[in-house]
Amino acid sequence: MSDLWEIERALHREGIALVCGADEAGRGPLAGPVCAAAVMLPEGVELPGLDDSKKLTEKKREALFPLIKENAVACGIAFATVEEIEELNILRAALLAMDRAIAQLDPKPDLALIDGNTTKGISVPARSIVGGDGKCACIAAASVLAKVTRDRLMRELAAQYPQYGFEKHKGYGTKEHYAALEKYGPSPVHRPSFLKKFYAKR
């Protein structure tokens, strides 16, 4: 098991006191907004089972969600809409959502650790960490908040658009989802640019 605190401890030794992690959920789906979270954790806080949200079960993520919120020094959760995804592209929209989440933090971070390979568009001092959600506690915590929040939203959208099965696949391109698109066409919450290939094939 990798030590999720190693990066933060090294930064504290460098004299960087307030470090937040930011991550997003929902870059790949065909529908719904992209969600991001930013989390600042107190040093060495115990969050049993914390890991990259993709490695955790839904039940484990749901259990960690309130623990992270209760224990965090500060946290923020924000979205970029389907319209923003279409206008900017998914990477820029994801970074916009992360920047919005970071902007909610009080106290303000001295440094933001961003999951991925770019910090473009982040308005505080930032470093990118590839695979950060599996290497760094504050990014892992952010990945859990973003994923749980987005999944909850997709369940709400499933109530509005029941024919697509959003509650099951959360907007990702499953066989069932493509079959529903064949039958019903896209909804207002689908991302047109993500459906180009699908419609080209038809």
C-alpha positions in Angstrom: 0.0 0.0 0.0 1.5 3.3 -1.0 1.9 6.0 1.6 -0.7 8.6 0.6 0.8 11.2 2.9 4.3 11.2 1.5 3.8 14.1 -0.9 2.1 16.3 1.6 4.7 15.6 4.3 7.5 16.6 1.8 5.6 19.8 1.0 5.2 20.7 4.7 8.9 20.1 5.1 9.5 22.6 2.3 7.5 25.1 4.3 4.2 24.9 2.3 1.6 24.7 5.0 -1.8 24.7 3.3 -2.0 22.1 0.6 -5.2 21.1 -1.2 -5.8 18.3 -3.6 -8.2 18.6 -6.6 -9.7 16.0 -8.8 -12.7 15.5 -11.1 -15.2 12.9 -11.9 -17.0 12.5 -15.2 -14.6 13.2 -18.0 -15.6 10.2 -20.0 -19.4 10.0 -19.9 -21.7 10.8 -22.8 -24.1 12.7 -20.5 -24.1 15.0 -17.5 -21.8 17.7 -16.2 -18.2 17.1 -15.0 -17.8 17.4 -11.2 -14.7 18.4 -9.3 -13.7 18.7 -5.7 -10.9 20.3 -3.7 -9.9 19.1 -0.3 -7.5 20.3 2.3 -6.8 17.7 5.0 -5.3 18.2 8.5 -1.9 16.5 8.6 -2.1 12.7 9.4 -5.9 12.6 9.8 -7.1 9.0 9.8 -9.5 8.2 7.0 -9.7 4.4 7.0 -9.7 2.9 3.5 -9.0 6.2 1.7 -7.8 5.5 -1.9 -8.4 6.5 -5.5 -12.2 6.6 -5.8 -12.0 4.3 -8.9 -10.5 1.5 -6.6 -13.3 1.8 -4.0 -16.8 0.3 -4.1 -19.8 2.6 -4.2 -20.6 1.7 -0.6 -17.0 2.5 0.6 -17.1 5.9 -1.2 -20.5 6.7 0.4 -19.0 5.9 3.8 -15.9 8.0 3.2 -17.9 11.0 1.9 -19.1 12.3 5.3 -15.9 11.4 7.0 -13.9 13.5 4.6 -16.3 16.4 4.9 -16.2 16.3 8.7 -12.4 16.0 9.0 -11.3 18.3 6.2 -9.8 21.7 7.0 -11.8 22.9 4.0 -13.5 21.4 1.0 -15.2 22.6 -2.1 -17.3 20.9 -4.8 -18.2 22.4 -8.2 -19.4 21.5 -11.6 -18.9 22.5 -15.2 -22.0 22.2 -17.2 -22.7 20.2 -20.4 -22.8 23.6 -22.2 -19.4 24.5 -20.8 -18.0 21.1 -21.8 -19.2 21.7 -25.4 -17.9 25.2 -25.5 -14.5 24.7 -24.0 -13.7 20.9 -24.4 -13.8 18.3 -21.7 -10.2 18.9 -20.3 -10.7 22.7 -20.0 -14.1 22.2 -18.5 -12.7 19.7 -15.9 -10.0 22.2 -15.0 -12.6 25.0 -14.7 -14.6 22.8 -12.3 -11.5 22.2 -10.3 -10.7 25.9 -10.2 -14.2 26.6 -9.0 -13.9 24.0 -6.2 -10.5 25.4 -5.1 -12.1 28.9 -5.0 -14.5 27.7 -2.3 -11.7 26.8 0.1 -11.3 28.9 3.2 -8.5 29.2 4.2 -7.0 29.6 0.8 -4.4 27.0 -0.2 -0.7 27.9 -0.6 -0.5 25.1 -3.2 -3.1 23.0 -5.1 -2.1 19.5 -6.2 -4.0 18.7 -9.4 -4.7 15.2 -10.5 -3.4 14.8 -14.1 -0.7 16.4 -16.2 -1.7 20.0 -16.5 -2.6 23.0 -14.2 -3.7 25.3 -17.0 -6.5 27.5 -15.9 -5.9 26.9 -12.1 -5.8 30.4 -10.5 -3.7 29.5 -7.4 -0.1 28.1 -7.4 -0.5 24.5 -8.5 1.4 21.3 -9.4 0.0 18.5 -11.4 0.5 14.9 -10.3 -0.2 12.1 -12.8 -2.2 9.4 -11.0 -2.4 11.7 -8.0 -5.6 10.1 -6.7 -3.6 7.0 -5.9 -0.5 8.8 -4.6 -1.8 11.6 -2.5 -4.3 11.7 0.4 -5.9 15.1 -0.4 -6.3 14.2 -4.1 -7.8 10.8 -3.2 -10.2 12.6 -0.8 -11.2 15.0 -3.6 -11.7 12.1 -6.0 -14.2 10.5 -3.6 -16.1 13.7 -3.0 -16.3 14.4 -6.8 -17.3 10.9 -7.7 -20.0 10.5 -5.0 -21.5 14.0 -5.8 -21.6 13.3 -9.5 -23.1 9.8 -9.0 -25.9 11.3 -6.9 -26.6 14.0 -9.5 -26.8 11.3 -12.2 -29.4 9.5 -10.1 -31.4 12.7 -9.9 -31.1 13.1 -13.7 -32.3 9.5 -14.0 -35.6 10.5 -12.4 -36.0 13.3 -15.0 -34.9 11.1 -17.9 -35.8 7.5 -16.8 -35.4 6.0 -20.3 -31.6 6.2 -20.3 -30.7 4.3 -17.2 -28.4 7.0 -15.8 -28.7 5.5 -12.3 -26.9 2.4 -13.5 -24.1 3.7 -15.8 -23.9 7.3 -14.6 -23.8 8.5 -18.2 -20.9 6.3 -19.4 -21.2 4.7 -22.8 -22.4 1.2 -21.9 -24.2 -1.1 -24.3 -27.5 -0.3 -22.6 -26.9 3.5 -22.8 -26.2 3.3 -26.6 -29.3 1.2 -27.0 -31.4 3.9 -25.3 -29.8 6.5 -27.5 -30.7 4.5 -30.6 -34.3 4.3 -29.4 -34.9 7.7 -27.9 -32.2 10.0 -29.3 -30.2 12.3 -27.0 -31.6 14.2 -24.0 -30.8 17.8 -23.1 -28.1 16.5 -20.7 -26.2 14.6 -23.3 -22.9 16.0 -24.6 -23.3 16.4 -28.4 -19.6 16.3 -29.1 -19.4 13.0 -27.3 -22.1 11.5 -29.6 -20.5 12.5 -32.9 -18.9 9.1 -33.5 -22.1 7.3 -32.5 -24.1 9.2 -35.0 -21.5 9.0 -37.7 -21.6 5.2 -37.4 -25.4 5.3 -37.9 
